[in-house]
Amino acid sequence: MTDPALSESLDAARARLAAALQAARRPEGEARLLAVSKTKPAAMIREAWGLGLREFGESYVQEALDKQAELDDLSDIVWHFIGPLQTNKSRSVAEHFSWVHSIDRERLARRLDAQRPATLPPLNVCLQVNISNEASKSGVTLDELPALAACVQSLPNLQLRGLMAIPAQYDDPDAQRRPFRQLREALDALREHLPEAPLDTLSMGMSNDMEAAVMEGATLVRLGTAIFGTRHYS
């Protein structure tokens, strides 16, 4: 039986996204929800799947693998790895995920390319940009971005889809929009340099700044608390 609170939270998140797209004068469906399910149990993900969600974001490799094994009957579920990735855990991600949002160095990209099974389609990747230049966060600088993008584009088992960022937090909507605008402009510049790449993804915006991200072109909005709340299931 589905938790009514989860159903209500998801309805509210969908309504927020629809309103944000309308405010930005963007077509319905041009951005979609990525449910950040890290630390949430498989049973809760199954409930969310039953409510129509298909894309889930995980940050911890072993936790994700355990959940994937428990949910392997859900054949249309799409797993995104969104956390920092150590190279010694790259094989598991290459073998068990459809997307990686946190590519921030050439060595990691080359390992994922080499470890992606030939039986699977290319791994969809976003390059993580440290858009606010915070020492505490991973990601390439804007100056480093073109070289990393060119490297990833050359790897046959990776499909370069776009960019991801986790900007510094601001309460002011205008301040929130500035780093998202920078990321969008960086993606526009990459499209000119790599016209053959399907650069269609901006993974940006979370529960507290989704509207600002959508206003600046987000196509994947990563929502955790706004969907799942802070409840912990046993």
Protein Blocks (a to p, Z undefined) as FASTA:
>chain_A
ZZfklmmmmmmmmmmmmmmmmmnopaehiaccdddfehiafklmmmmmmnopabdcdfbf
klmmmmmmmmmmmmmbccddfbdcdfklmmmmmmmccbdckbcbfklmmmmmmmmcfkbc
cddddddddfkopakbgcddfklmmmmmmmmmmpmkbccfbdcddddddfblklmmmmmm
mmmmmmmmmmmmmmmbccfbcceddfklmmmmmmnopabdcdfklmnomadcZZ
